[in-house]
């Protein structure tokens, strides 16, 4: 007549997974924005800034390269980050909908 502990555990697990995925996608979108902003600005050479830029390049560029194959450049503008962020937002919505049905 009441909820069993297994269902409560499943609901808690689904909620935790949903929170983790939301946080992961949000952080990745922020890394994409940081990558874009740092690519626009030329800063004086600093070992720490070089390490930050290299980290962002290593983390974000492989994902952006997936979209650069299909999205043409519009003059000097690269629109692949816009498409990449939109895909992440849609993916988050799809995953949230699937996980909410399990809950």
C-alpha positions as CSV (number, residue, x, y, z in Angstrom):
1,X,0.0,0.0,0.0
2,X,3.0,2.3,0.5
3,X,6.0,2.9,-1.6
4,X,8.6,0.2,-1.3
5,X,12.2,1.1,-0.5
6,X,13.3,-0.1,-3.9
7,X,11.1,2.5,-5.7
8,X,12.3,5.2,-3.4
9,X,15.9,4.3,-4.0
10,X,15.3,4.3,-7.8
11,X,13.6,7.7,-7.6
12,X,16.6,9.0,-5.6
13,X,19.1,7.5,-8.1
14,X,17.2,9.0,-11.1
15,X,17.1,12.4,-9.4
16,X,20.9,12.2,-8.7
17,X,21.7,11.2,-12.3
18,X,19.5,14.0,-13.6
19,X,21.2,16.6,-11.4
20,X,24.7,15.3,-12.5
21,X,23.8,15.5,-16.2
22,X,22.4,19.0,-15.8
23,X,25.5,20.2,-14.0
24,X,27.8,18.5,-16.5
25,X,26.1,20.1,-19.5
26,X,26.0,23.5,-17.8
27,X,29.7,23.4,-17.0
28,X,30.5,22.3,-20.6
29,X,28.5,25.1,-22.0
30,X,30.4,27.6,-19.8
31,X,33.7,26.1,-21.0
32,X,32.6,26.6,-24.6
33,X,31.8,30.3,-23.8
34,X,35.2,30.7,-22.1
35,X,36.9,29.2,-25.1
36,X,35.1,31.6,-27.4
37,X,35.9,34.7,-25.3
38,X,39.5,33.8,-24.9
39,X,39.8,33.1,-28.6
40,X,38.7,36.7,-29.3
41,X,41.1,38.4,-26.9
42,X,44.8,38.5,-27.4
43,X,46.5,38.6,-24.0
44,X,50.1,39.1,-23.3
45,X,52.0,35.8,-22.9
46,X,51.6,34.3,-19.5
47,X,52.4,30.7,-18.6
48,X,49.1,30.4,-16.6
49,X,47.0,31.9,-19.4
50,X,48.6,29.6,-21.9
51,X,47.8,26.6,-19.7
52,X,44.2,27.7,-19.4
53,X,43.8,28.3,-23.1
54,X,45.4,24.9,-23.8
55,X,43.1,23.2,-21.4
56,X,40.0,24.8,-23.0
57,X,41.3,23.9,-26.5
58,X,41.9,20.3,-25.4
59,X,38.4,20.0,-23.8
60,X,36.2,22.0,-26.2
61,X,37.8,21.8,-29.6
62,X,37.1,18.1,-30.3
63,X,33.4,18.6,-29.7
64,X,33.3,21.7,-31.9
65,X,35.2,20.0,-34.7
66,X,32.1,17.7,-35.0
67,X,30.0,20.7,-36.0
68,X,32.7,22.5,-38.1
69,X,32.5,19.7,-40.6
70,X,28.8,20.5,-41.3
71,X,28.4,24.2,-40.5
72,X,29.9,26.5,-43.0
73,X,31.8,29.7,-42.0
74,X,29.9,32.9,-42.4
75,X,32.6,35.3,-43.4
76,X,35.0,35.4,-40.5
77,X,32.4,34.0,-38.1
78,X,32.4,30.4,-36.9
79,X,28.9,29.4,-36.0
80,X,29.7,25.9,-34.8
81,X,29.8,26.9,-31.1
82,X,26.2,28.2,-31.4
83,X,25.0,24.9,-32.9
84,X,27.1,22.9,-30.4
85,X,25.4,24.7,-27.5
86,X,22.0,24.3,-28.9
87,X,22.6,20.6,-29.3
88,X,23.7,20.3,-25.7
89,X,20.5,22.1,-24.6
90,X,18.3,19.9,-26.6
91,X,20.2,16.8,-25.4
92,X,19.6,17.9,-21.8
93,X,15.9,18.3,-22.4
94,X,15.7,14.9,-24.0
95,X,17.6,13.2,-21.1
96,X,15.5,15.1,-18.5
97,X,12.3,13.9,-20.2
98,X,13.5,10.3,-20.4
99,X,14.6,10.3,-16.7
100,X,11.4,12.0,-15.6
101,X,9.4,9.1,-17.0
102,X,11.5,6.7,-14.9
103,X,10.7,8.7,-11.8
